């Protein structure tokens, strides 16, 4: 017993004598892996965390934010699903950042630093082969509701193109709530007569027509942008198809924030180097018929997508508005088995993220994907614009949506919308 106690005391003393973490040796690798994609010059975060001089003043704030789970933003419940783009920190990483702040945030030796993480200047994807930019900036007012703006930009493609990576970059992120880029194929009558390159809000004569525009008029989605979202980069052998003669249609939801200013959003494309083995296509489950009662703290509704052709589920992108509380995806197999593949317990409109499956999921016809959303329309929701209002589907943030976007991989010769191409 004496030997055992002596050994325990020795271990405790050795642990106590462990040197505190330093920036270069222990902290910088964590920042590179989880933080620098946003915390660098020109990106969405308000401060850069690339160097010791940039990071040291924020040591206590970093500790507070990682302990609370606020940073890095990753609201997915760890009990359901595994994701290739998981930003969350491990317990040892959280403890390291907290210990660094508590011990004085030492710099350490520069020779202990890992190689610097490299980025393409101005992009999170490889250097684009093509950049598509709004020809004219849109002037966002300081106050008031702004109708969804549509900008039609011809691709100029004289042959079909396969795209491997896509990134949308607003020039003024502070006013861009989200952006969707649709592919208006030749022959489409959606937004017929629109002047190319000029932002405009289509005139509509009914709620159904407005809803049709919101959904792209039957056009495929190329990509979606929300603050903090990781750009689309598909695996080798996977790509999106853009047909010859297609027009890009930027649909942008601007939100006035008290300061007027222009935005001129752009999009970078990286073309596939060879014909793909799988085509990436967007599908969704949506519910437009819900009505959330005034004051209800836990209202829920569902939407379902039924698989009608063999496909591989690649990633998930849930979408709600300010009253959103939680979101869940369940796969219901033809034999009745149910598997929860994503649950977002604490919905935050400011961090609408996509979730790329670590292991893509092969789905056979007859499989259903059920999306369940929960809303808090009570006064206890600090983001609630008006707890006394009954709320239904609508474009603006003070209205609501329930959309479960999904990207799936299919045979290159299959389009889930139009059948074989």
Residue, then its C-alpha position, 0 to 999 in steps of 0.5 A: x500500500x505504501x508503494x502504491x500511495x508513493x506512486x500516486x503522489x509521484x504522478x500527481x507531482x509530475x502532473x503539477x509540474x507539466x509546463x503550461x501550454x504555449x501559443x506556438x506549441x499547443x494553441x496554434x495547431x488548434x487555431x489552424x484546425x478549427x478557427x483560421x478559416x474564418x479568423x483571418x483577414x478578409x473573412x467573416x470573423x471580426x478578428x484574425x487569429x493567425x499570429x501570437x500578436x493577433x491572438x494574445x489580446x483575445x485569450x480570455x474571450x477565447x476561453x469563455x467562448x469555447x467553454x460555453x460552446x459558442x465557438x467554434x460554431x457547431x450546434x449539431x448534437x454529438x449523439x447523432x451522426x458523424x460529419x466530415x466538416x465537424x468544427x467542434x473542439x475535443x475536451x482536451x482542446x478546450x482544456x488546452x485553450x482554457x489553461x493557456x488563458x489562465x496561465x498568462x497566454x505564453x508565446x513560447x518558442x517560434x520554432x515549435x510552431x507547425x507549418x503555417x496553414x495556406x489559403x488562396x488569397x480571397x477564397x476558401x476554395x482552390x483558385x477559381x477557374x471562373x469568377x461570376x460577379x454581379x455587374x452592378x452593386x445593389x444599394x442596401x438601405x439602412x432601414x426597412x424590409x428589402x424584397x428578395x433581389x434577383x440577378x440574372x447573369x448568363x454563363x456564356x457556356x457553349x458546352x456543358x461544364x462540370x463544377x468541382x468546387x463553388x464559393x459565394x462571397x458577398x462584398x458586404x457580408x453584414x447585409x447578406x442574410x443568405x444567397x441562393x444561386x439557381x441554374x436557369x436552363x435554356x428554354x425556361x420561362x422563369x423570370x422571362x424578360x428580366x434585364x440581365x445583370x440588374x438586381x430586381x424584385x419580380x412583380x407577383x400577383x399571388x402568394x403562389x407566384x411568390x413561392x414559385x420564385x422563392x423556389x427557383x421556378x423549377x430550376x436546380x440549385x447550384x449552391x447556397x451561401x449563409x454566414x459561416x458556411x463552408x463552401x462546396x467542395x466535392x470529392x474526386x469523381x463528383x461534380x455539379x452539371x451546368x448545361x450549355x446556355x444556362x443562366x445563373x440567377x442570384x437570389x439574395x436576401x438582404x437585411x438592413x442593419x442600420x447602416x446603408x451600403x452597397x453589395x456586389x456578390x461574386x461566385x468562384x467556380x473550379x471546374x472538374x478535370x475529368x468527367x465525374x462518376x457521380x452527379x451532385x444534385x440538390x433535393x429538399x423536404x419542405x412544409x409550407x402549410x404550418x401555422x405557429x400559434x402565438x406564444x407557443x414555446x414548442x411548436x413542431x411540424x414535419x416535412x418528408x422527402x421520398x427517395x424515388x431513384x438510387x442515390x447517395x446522401x452527401x450533406x444536409x442543410x436545415x433552414x428555419x428563421x428567427x423563431x427556430x428552436x431545433x431541427x432533426x433529420x431522420x431516415x426511415x428505411x423501407x423495412x421500417x427502421x428509423x435512424x436519426x442522422x442529424x439533430x440541431x438542438x439549439x437553432x441559431x439563424x446567425x449560424x446556418x451551417x451545412x453538415x457533410x456526412x463523414x460516411x455518405x449514406x446509400x439510399x434505395x427507392x422507397x426510403x423516406x427522409x423526415x425533417x422535423x422542426x421546432x419553433x419557440x414563438x414565446x416571449x422567452x425567445x429573445x430573437x422572437x420579433x413578435x410573440x403575439x403573432x401567429x406565424x406561417x411561411x414567408x420569405x422574411x426573417x420575421x416569418x418562418x420556413x421549414x426546409x430540409x435541403x440535401x445534396x445527393x450523388x446520383x448517376x451522371x446521366x440522371x437528373x432527379x428533376x427531369x429524368x435522364x439528361 
